[in-house]
Amino acid sequence: MAAPVNSSVSAGAFLLRYASPATAARVRERLGPEAVPQEPRPPDVPDLRSSGQAVAAPRTRGTGLVPWLRTPRVQASVHDLPQVSGAEWDLIVREHGRTALPKDVVRALVARADCPGSAALALVPEGRFAHHPRPDSPSAFLIAVQRGSVTPRQVAFEGRPGWHALSTVARHTRPSIYDQPFAPFGRVLDEAAQLLPGPDADAWAWLIRHAPGYPGTFPELCAAAGNATARLAYDTRRAATATGDPRVNTVNSPSDFHRWNSLTPLGLIGRLSPDAADAVLAVLPRSALDDFLPVHEMLPTHLTFTLLRREPSLVWDLMHRMDHDRAAVRELLARHDPQVNAALLSARRDAETQHAVFRATRLEAKPRVRLPADNRGWLRLRLGDGCLEAVHGHHASFIRTALEQRADSLGTAGVLRGLLGLWEAWGRGALFDPRLLRALPPDTEAGRLLRQVPRGLGGMARLRAEVRRHEDPAELIAAMRRSPDTARRYPPPSFWPAAIAAHAERPLPVEVLAHLVRHGNCPDELSLAASKADADLAAELAGRSHAHAVAALGHPVEVTWSWTEHGWYVDALARGVLTFHEFVERAHPAHQLLTAVEQLAPVFPDGHTAARAVVDEHIRGTVGDDADAWAVAVRLLPEFTGTLPELLATAGAVFA
């Protein structure tokens, strides 16, 4: 896998970028040629040669170049093409605008060192059927951004066609609904959303009809939508040029499933304030929602609730697109609606939600909310063997599935809870099911009880007593130490004080902590302790709060060199969970901090500028323009384990 930046480059080169040219020259003279840090090379180019066979370059350039680029498997030869002239780049861009070049060819073109920024800006907007980016196959957008040819904001606001360009940024912000959004790109989308028209029905009708094929930039699209004269002029011009640029003339049918790419206006409306979003939604017809919802994009809670109030029949569609939080889930469960609960069970994978949904199916629940009968079989297939919380409900088919397929993960406490649920819902005879006897062998405690308890007097009372004993927090913690997988189950509120005390007395295994901290009701006392105990957990939890981000800085910063993955600090800084002063002053070792700051440049330019300003501030207060102090700092940097301010203070003190 190619890396976006050469990670072997000495961080000393990054440090010297903060020195004035004269000071940097004196430092290089003092260090000598062997010790002088090398400037970083351009980002490595993804190797596309394996994806095609060499195709001889055209004998005549100019007009012969574009047909050659459309030759099958030609991407393997684009790297080796001699210098492309400015006129040829203009020709490539013009022909790509008429009929898009193959995606692999576009990737190979933007990866060339001689690709100008203007050409990259025209080539990277992705049309329909674009593939989601992968670490081993970066998109043209990622290649151009990491090489510094364009910035994400340039693509969003200057790329053409405007909606394709903005959709390209959106696709890389959240490649799928199962991925966490990448905050630096999300900031660009937030800014773009502010350009949308207000609650004007005519403006929105025009935008929905024309946006995917509009040839101008996104700001030009929004400006035209909000101006009746501009709308009329565009429609007149479009009708008069029926044989011109196909991007202008394509009529986008509302029934075309793929016309919106990976971003619809609904996704942008969700980035407005709740009041502004509600006002816009009020002027959108139901047909617009039917047009938008086939695109799987996550929607914020406030937008989802507004749509649910307006169109209750969309509950299944909306639950699978809702960016849930715990408060929203509680509000939805309080509706006691079987369809809502079934949709939540289908859409959510967290144990807390599943636990609440199945608890509502119990006989004694008031009101009892049973899952719709016509959804149960489908839900069981969708959930597969992963729904451990079914043992807390009274739907026998779900309980049996969990007991038969996940007994190990349930542990003795979970298995006994499931057996008790079967007895309560279906009577003693439910425990004589041959499938249960096969799933729970007699050499396990649960298996022995299954074979003994139903046959004796007072069996249910004894089973309840065993359930209480095994669900005691101390017993649960002991079981988790023996089998960490049992920590996947939803822990009741009474469990957490005991878990915090047990971890303080004897640290829980990292495998157990990894499961516990992913529960929504895990208290900060335990999650912060987990962050301090394990660097990987610290990186995973850093976005949870400011305290978690600071705890993550207690571990050495690890710079991630990947086309599609970035260090935890990039998101934390972009979301404001961590300040730039805290990052620069606490991150260690110093050479990794400097590399991390440079990593911000392509994906988060504003953050890169802010971080550099903090570094400059510390340099002015320590080494200043003292070439000798700079030379000491550069020599110490590779092996220095402390923070950058500590390094600079040490170097400055030598010649104080």
Secondary structure, DSSP 8 states (H G I E B T S, - for coil): ---SS-TTS-HHHHHHTTS-HHHHHHHHHHH-TTTS------------GGGS------SS-GGGHHHHHTSTTTHHHHTT-----HHHHHHHHHHHHHS---HHHHHHHHTSTT--HHHHHHH-S--TT----BTTB--HHHHHHHTTS--HHHHHHH-SSHHHHHHHHHHHH-SSTTS---HHHHHHHHHHHTTS--S-HHHHHHHHHHGGG--S-HHHHHHHHT-HHHHHHHHHHHHHTTTS-HHHH----TT-TTTTTT--HHHHHTTS-HHHHHHHHTTS-HHHHHHHTTS---B-HHHHHHHHHH-GGGHHHHHTTB---HHHHHHHHTT--HHHHHHHHHH---HHHHHHHHHTTSTT-SS-----HHHHHHHHHHHTT--GGGGGSS-HHHHHHHHHH-HHHHHHHHHHHHHHHHHHHH-GGGGG-HHHHHHS-TTSHHHHHHHHGGGSTTHHHHHHHHHHHHTSHHHHHHHHHH-GGGGGS---TTHHHHHHHHHHHS---HHHHHHHTTSTT--HHHHHHHHHH-HHHHHHHGGG-HHHHHHHTTS-------SS---HHHHHHHHTSS-HHHHHHH-SSHHHHHHHHHHHHHH-HHHHHHHHHHHHHHHHTTTTT-HHHHHHHHHHGGG--S-HHHHHHHHHHHT-
